[in-house]
């Protein structure tokens, strides 16, 4: 370990709580993958929790699983007990496009960036609340003089959908976290907190990423100009979508109304003290959500609709199957290949299908060596080998087979136990899939049969109602064909 790394480690307030073996593993991992960021990442360990992290801490303190991490995980990260999370493509996209989005915003809507405030966030400040750190994206002084603390987001889907209340809460906490730091540093007050979502199709943002990665600063102005040309019409999916966040709102914190800034300061301080003490907070597992009476009533309605639709579907499927069988009967005697359909709506064709198994049996009875009829194989690959035959031969030769045994599948129960043991909320890793199947109980099948019988004549009526426009198309096709023949 070189001197600069050792000095950085010793400067961390939690240094005495970091185990030597953890530090060595952590440093080796980062030095191998991101050597240029090693000292910067060590610095970050001692600066408290950032804006995106405080949202996770608050959600967990409120009994809701955080979206991306947990309090135990964040504390373990600061103590080097867990390796830094890799940068995924969405994070990388946001980082690379951030400057272009800010410049595009200024070109489209005017105003200026407050560089003095931006510079003040480039280093820590003794006035920062205990356990709190962070870097802001865009302190914006609009043309009308309104001061906006803005944070840039690049939605992975191309259009930001804040249907997830926890996601929006994360964004709200993040901006209020930075606003708290700004107040503590006695910087000019912000009038508004705002997320700026770059809404563009992913294929375009990927192209911008590629251009900036290849061309660097020289390409930046051209990318900004192209962005402005696309965004100026302000259409959903191709715009800058501005989403306001309230300043220090009062929220329900486990049944008690509390100011958000007060909660951010309190929760970050409690967890930062855990880092200083080397104590990982216990995992807080709350009861799972159960259906409310309202949700139960909605399910009754939807189940009733679904069983009727299932009946209609069965009636339609039975009609389709019957017509397909009728078509098969009509065409059964035709031995030629090719298209037999008489309209432009349905493709009907006949093709020979070889009964390979019966052919092999017959030829074998006639004494033909069918192995000579196999395809030529110019090159072997691993899937062409009979692995069971190979294993049997190796066993005959008394070869130790343990090195060739595939690992057994992961045991889900063991996996969840280990996840809880290291302090990860399993709620982050478990998603409940909703399976919707018609019951096989006799009474349900009887009901479905009865409904299907009722639906069948209704299907006939529906088909008859559609018959006229279809017949008109068929007549027109026949007329066109006759006209071509006469010509």
N, C-alpha and C positions, 0 to 999 in steps of 0.2 A: 504494500500500500504506500503510494507516494505521499510526500509531506503535505501537499495542498489538500488532498482528500482527507488525510488524518486531521488536519486543522479544521476543515469544514465539519467533520463529524464531531470533534470536541466542542465546537461552537454551538451545537444544538442543545437547547435547554433540557431535552430528554436524553442526552448522551449517556448518562450513567445507567439508564434503564434499557439501553439497547444491548442485546447479547452479541458477543463477538462473532459467533458462528452465523447469526442472522445478517449482520453487517457484511461479512465476507460473501455470503451467498447473494445478497442484494447487489453489492458492488460488482461482483463478477457477472451477474446477469445483465446489468445496465451497460457495463463496459463492453460487453460482447455485442450488444444490439444497438445502443445509442451512446457511444463514447462521448460525442460532442455535447450531450445534455447531462452528463454525469454530475458535474458540480452544481448545475442549476437545480437538478432534481433533489440533491442533498439539501440545498438551501431551502427548498419548498417544505421539507419535512419539519423545519423548525418555525415556520411562519404562521401556524394556526390553521384554521379551516377556511377554505375559500367559499365563494358565493354558491357555487353549484353543490358543494358539500353540505352547507348549512341546511339546505332544503331537505336533504336526505335525513339529517339528524332530527329535524322538526317532525317530519312525517313519522319516523319511528317512535319519537316521544309521544306522538298522538295515537299510537297503536295501529298505524297503517304502514305496510311494507314500503320501503323506499324503492324507487324505480330501478336504480342502478347499483346501489351499495347499501351499507348499514353502518350503524354506530360502531359495533365491534370491528368491522372490516376497516373503517376509516382510522380507528385508533391503532389497529395492528399495522396499517400502512405507515403511520407516523413512527412506529417503533421498529420498522424494517422487518417485521415478522411476516409480511406478505409482499410479494414482488409487485412493482408498479404495473398497473393495468396497461396492456398494449393499446396503442392508438388505433382505433378502427377507422374505416374509410369515411364514416360520417363525421367523426371528430376532425379528421384531416381535411375534409372538404370545408368545414366551417372555418378552420384556422386559415386555410389558403385564400378563401374567398372573402374573408372579413373586410380587409382593406378595400377591395374593389366595391363591395356593397356600400361601405361608408362614403366612398367618393361618388358613387352613383346617386346616393341619397342627397348629397350636397349639390350635385349638378341638377337633379330633378326638382328639389324643393328649396334650395338656397340655404343661406346661413353659413356658419363656420364651425369648425371643430375647436373646442377649448383646449388648446395644447398645454396651457399652464396646469390645468386640472389633470390632464392626461399624464403629464410628467410627474406630478406629485404622487401618482399611484405606482410609479416604477420602483419604489423602495418602501420598506416598512416605515412606520411612524410610531413614536412612543405613545402617542395619544390614541392609537387604535385600541378598541375594546379587547379585553383579554381573550386570546384564543381565536382571533378573527383576522383574516387577511384577504387579499383579492386584488385583481386587476380589472379595470373597467374597459369596455370596448370603445364607447363613443359618447363623450360629453359634448352635446350639440347645442349651440346657441342659434336658434332659428332666426329667420329674417325679421320676425315680429318681436324679437327680444326674449321670447320664452326659452328658458333653460331646460333642456331635456337630457336626462341620463338614459341613454339607449343601449340596448344589448342586442347584438346581431345573431339571428338564428338562420340556419340553412336546412329546411325540412328535407328529410331523406326521400319522401314521396313526391316532393316538388310543390306540395301545397300543405300549409300548416293547418291541422285539424286539432283544436284544443278540446276534443270531446272527453279527454281524460282529465278530470278535475285535479288529480294529483300532479299531472304534468304542468298544468297552468299554475298550480300552487308553487311548484319548484321555481318557475320563472318569476313569480311574484316575490318569493323569499330572496332569490338571487339579487334582484334589483334593489330591494329594501336593505339587504346586507351591504351592498356597495354604498347606498345612500347614507347608511349609518356611519360608515368609514369616512365619507365625505364630510359629514357633520362634525365628527370627532376631530378632523383635521382643520376645522374652521374654514372650509372652502366655500365659495359662493353657493347658496342654496339652489337646489333644483326645483323647478315648478312642476315637473312631470316625469314619470317613469314609463319607459316604453320599450317593448320588444319590436324589433324590425325583422320580419320574416321574409327572406328572399324566396319568392314563389316563382320558380321556373321549372320546366320539365327536366328531370334528372339527366337526360341526354345532353342538354345544353350546359348544365352546371359541370358535368363531367368533362365536356369539351373545354370549358373555361379553365378547369383544373389542369388539364393537359397543357393548355397554352401557357399558363402561368408557371407550371413546373418546368417547362422547356425553355421559355423565354425570359422568365424572371421579371425584374423591374421594367425591362424594356418593353414587355408585352402588356404591362398593367394598364396603361392609358388606353390602349386599343380595346382591351377587355371591358373597361369601364364604359367606353363609348358604345360598344355593342350591347352592354347591359341596359344602358339608358334608352337605346333605340327600341328594345324589347319591352321595357317596363313602363314607358311613358303613357301607355294607353290604360294602365291600371285595371286590367282584366283579371278576374280570379284565375289563379294558376300561372299568371304571367304579370306579376306586380310586386311592389314592396307592400306587404301587408302590415300595417301598424296596429299593434295591440297594446292598449294602455294598461298599466298596473297601478293599483291604489298605493298611496304613500302611507306607510305605517297603519294599515287597517286593523281594526279590532277583530280577533278571530276566536272561535270557540276552541279552547284548549282543554280537552277532557272535561267538558262541562262548565268551564269557567271562561268568561270573556277576558281576553288579555291583548294588549297592544303587540303587534307583530315584532317590532324592533326589540321590545323588552324580552320576548321569547327567544329571538335569535341570539341576543347577548347571553341570556341565561343558559340555553342549551349548549351553545358553543363553549362557554366557560366551563361548564360541568364536564364536557367530554375532553376539553383540552387539559383539564386538571388530571383526567385519567391518563393522558399521554405523559404528562410530567411525572406522575406517580408510577407509571408503568403498569397500570391496572386496566384491563380490558373490561368494559361494561358488560353485564350479563345480557344475553339475548332475551328480548321481551316478546313472548309469543301470546297474542291475544286470540280470543274466540273467533272462529270463522263466521262470516256473514250467513244468516239464514233468511229464508223467504219471509217477507212481510205479508200481512193479510191482503194488502193491495196487490202485491205480486202474485199471490196465490189466486186471486180473482181473475187477474189477467191471464194466467196460465189456463184456467178453466175455459175461458172464452177461446183462446188460441187452440187448445186441444180439441174443442168441439169443431172449430173450423177445419182443423187438420184432418180429422177422421172423415169428414164429408168430402174434402178434396182428395183424400186417399181413395175413397170409393169411386169418385169420378175418374180418377187416374186409372184405376183397375178396369173400369168399364171401357175406357178409351184403349187401354193396352189390349184388352180382349178383342175389341173391334179390329185393331191393327193386326194382331196375330192371325185372326180369322181371314182377313183380306190377303195377308201375305201367304197363307196356306192355299187360298183359292188361286192366287197367281202362280204358285208352285205347281198346282195341279194342272192348270191350263198349259204351262210350259214343259210339263214333265216328259212329253213325248219328243220334244225337240232335241236333236243330237248335235246340231251345229253350234259353233262358238259365235259370239258376237252379241250385239245389242238387239233386244227384242221389244223394248218399250215402244208404245205407240203414241206417247205424248212427250212434251218437253219437261214434264214435271217429275217423272219417276224414271230412274235408270234400272232397267231389267236386263240381265245378261246371263248367258249360260257358258260354263267353262268346265272342262273335264277335271276331275279330281281323282288322283290315283290312290287306290287302297294299297299303300306300300306294304303293310303287314301281310295282307293276303297274298300279294304278288311274291313276296319273299318265301312264304310258306309253300306256295305252289312250285316255285323254281327249285327250292331245296328238295322237294319230293321228286323232281325230275333230275336230280343229281348235279345241279348247277352250283358252282362255288360263288355264292353271293358276295363274298368279301372282295372279289375282283370288280364288283359294280360300284364300289364306294368312290366318292369324289377324290380327285387328286389333291394332295395337301402339300403345297410347295414349301411351307415353313411351319414348324411347330411352335406353339406358345404354351404357356404353363397350364392353360385351361384344357388343352388337348390330352393331358395325362390322366390316367385312371388313378386317382390318389389313393383310393382304398386298396387297389391291387399293389401299389407301391408300398403302402404301409404293411400289408400282409407279408410281402417279400422281405422287407427290412426286419420284421419280427422273426421270420424264419432264420435270418442271418444273425440274430441276437444283437441287433443294433439298438442302442438306447434311444427310445422314441420321444423322451420327454422334451427335447429341444424343438421338436416339430409340432407340438400340441398347441392349438390356438388358445388364446386366453379365454377363460370362461366369461360369460356375459356379466356385466356389473350388476350386483345385487342392489336393487333400489332402496331397500330398508337400511342396508349398511351404508349406502351413499348418503342418505338423509341424516343418519346418525352422525356421520363424520362432518357433514355440513354444519349441523347444530353445534358439534364439539368445537369447531374452529370459530364459531360466533357468527355464522351467516344465517340470516332468516330464510328458512326453506320456502317461504312464501314467494321469494324472488325467483325460485327455480321450478316451482310447481304451477302448472296451468291446468285448470279443470276443463276438459273438453265436454261439450254437451252432446250426448248421444240421443238421437230422436228416432225411435223405432216403434212400429205398431205392435202392440202386445200380441203374443201368440195364444193367450187364454181363449178358451172355447167361446165365452160370452162375447169377447171383442171380435173374434172372427165371424161369429154369427151376425153381429151387428154390421160388420163391414160387408158381409155377403148381402144382407138385406138392403143396405144403402146402395151397393153396387147395382143390384137389380133395379132399384128405383132410378139410378143415374143413367142406366143403359138407354132407355127411351129418350131421355133428355139429350144424350149424346147424339142419338139418331136425328133429333130435331135440329141440333146444332149443325150437324153435317149437312142436312138438307138445306139449311139457311145459307151455307157456304157453297152449295152446289151450283147456283146460277152463275156467279163470277168465274168459277173454275170451268164450267161448261162453255162459257163465252170464249175463254182463252183457248180451250181445246178446239172449238169450232174455227177460231181465227187461225190457229196453227194449221188445221186441215185445209182451210181455204188458201192459205199462203203456199202450202205444198202443192196443191192442185194447179195454182197459177204458174208455179215454176215449171211443172211438168208440161203444161200447155205451151209455154214459151220455148 
